[in-house]
């Protein structure tokens, strides 16, 4: 079947701890789903999220959780009905009636791929039964502006108007504000102290949020889940460390960074020895706040920190919107041993969720990156999950690494990250 052939090939043999982990997840589906139901019963989950996952063969873990996902256009159209139902559920969990939704996108108009995402998101929400329009915070958008897209669709950007403590568009006053802007440049004054509900809350934007905080919550969730099915939490959790402020251009904080890199590599080596894993450990040094794959580097040896040339230090010094990097997270590097297509191109799954529901995903593929490098970089492309159905339940009668079972396991890891994000949400509102 062609759809099944589209699942990336796992180049690491399915044996040892990871094989046991997959089998445990499949055999304990009823227990796991009951645990998720109870874990989500009394908490508010983010409206939507996407989770980048690395499948190393010996472990599978999330490496990033985005609460302002920007790839709805990359999802398999076959999953649209599930997306529509999930949006309806997400809106039901808002504390008041909602009929009109205003999407606030990123403040740029040249990135047509991003605007395809907005067009897809708007279409899903409209099909869920809500009047939906797109309001721009850009200074240059003073009147309704239609932008044509390569998909033959268009996005109508309209200027946002503030009247006392409410915002609106011309002839449109929304009941709910849906942010698809990660606020890397800061919280917009126009949205400050408005009466309408904003989701996700602005406190979860990258002007406030830290990855190290999220992964602290994830660590707790992973420990709880690991106790449920009696596994080592490390098999689903990337270890991490952080230190004080760092200035790459002035080389300030570099010694602290090197010491923490060395300590984390030693900890990874200990785990590799425990599980007889014959791989070279590495870490990812990332800006603690930020997205778009900026401010990220792969380190195999602490000496590499001191040896960074000016080009590398400049690349690490700022992230999106030119924001200065002052803190970093040092995260265990998780190999991706999944490949795509006949050329064996390195790939990693990205799972999308709306409310509590896994609604699909895609593979981030990069022909010029290795299994230990960041794939969220120029030159990447996206391959939708080309399955016959949404695969939200495993099939014990199929092979362990079948498309349906593999996607279910992705979904379990992604939902663990979602619970961590929910606890993160509670901590800031």
PEQUIQUI-V412381 format. One record per backbone hydrogen bond with DSSP energy under -1.0 kcal/mol. NH is the residue of the N-H (numbers start at 1). CO is the residue of the C=O. Records with the same first field share a line. If there is no record, write none. Layout:
BEGIN
NH: CO ; CO
END
This chain:
BEGIN
5: 1
6: 3
7: 4
9: 339
11: 337
15: 13
20: 16
21: 17
22: 18
23: 19
24: 20
25: 21
26: 22
27: 23
28: 24
29: 26
32: 28
33: 29
34: 30
35: 31
36: 32
37: 33
38: 34
39: 35
40: 36
49: 353
50: 66
51: 351
52: 64
53: 349
54: 61
56: 59
60: 235
61: 54
63: 52
64: 52
66: 50
74: 71
79: 76
80: 77
83: 79
84: 80
85: 81
86: 82
87: 83
88: 84
89: 85
90: 86
91: 87
92: 88
93: 89
94: 91
101: 131
102: 176
103: 133
104: 178
108: 106
112: 110
115: 111
116: 112
117: 113
118: 114
119: 115
120: 116
121: 117
122: 118
123: 119
124: 120
125: 121
126: 122
127: 123
128: 124
129: 126
130: 125
131: 99
133: 101
135: 103
136: 158
141: 138
142: 140
145: 157
147: 155
149: 153
152: 149
155: 147
157: 145
158: 134
160: 136
161: 168
163: 166
166: 163
168: 161
169: 172
172: 169
175: 100
176: 100
177: 197
178: 102
179: 199
180: 104
186: 183
191: 188
192: 189
194: 191
195: 165
199: 177
204: 201
205: 202
206: 182
208: 205
209: 205
211: 288
214: 210
215: 211
216: 212
217: 213
218: 214
219: 215
220: 216
221: 217
222: 218
223: 219
224: 220
225: 221
226: 222
227: 223
228: 224
229: 225
231: 226
235: 232
236: 233
241: 330
246: 326
247: 252
252: 247
257: 253
258: 254
259: 255
260: 256
261: 257
262: 258
263: 259
264: 260
265: 261
266: 262
267: 263
268: 264
269: 265
270: 266
271: 267
272: 268
273: 269
274: 270
275: 271
277: 272
279: 277
283: 299
284: 331
285: 297
286: 329
287: 295
288: 327
294: 291
297: 285
299: 283
304: 301
305: 302
307: 303
308: 305
313: 309
314: 310
315: 311
316: 312
319: 323
322: 319
323: 320
325: 317
329: 286
330: 241
331: 284
332: 239
333: 282
336: 371
337: 55
339: 9
340: 345
344: 341
345: 340
347: 338
348: 364
350: 362
351: 51
352: 360
353: 49
354: 357
355: 47
357: 354
359: 352
362: 350
363: 383
364: 348
365: 381
366: 346
373: 370
377: 375
380: 377
381: 365
383: 363
385: 361
386: 384
387: 385
398: 395
402: 399
406: 402
407: 403
408: 404
409: 405
410: 406
411: 407
412: 408
413: 409
414: 410
415: 411
416: 412
417: 413
418: 414
419: 415
420: 416
421: 417
422: 418
423: 419
424: 420
425: 421
426: 422
427: 423
428: 425
429: 425
END
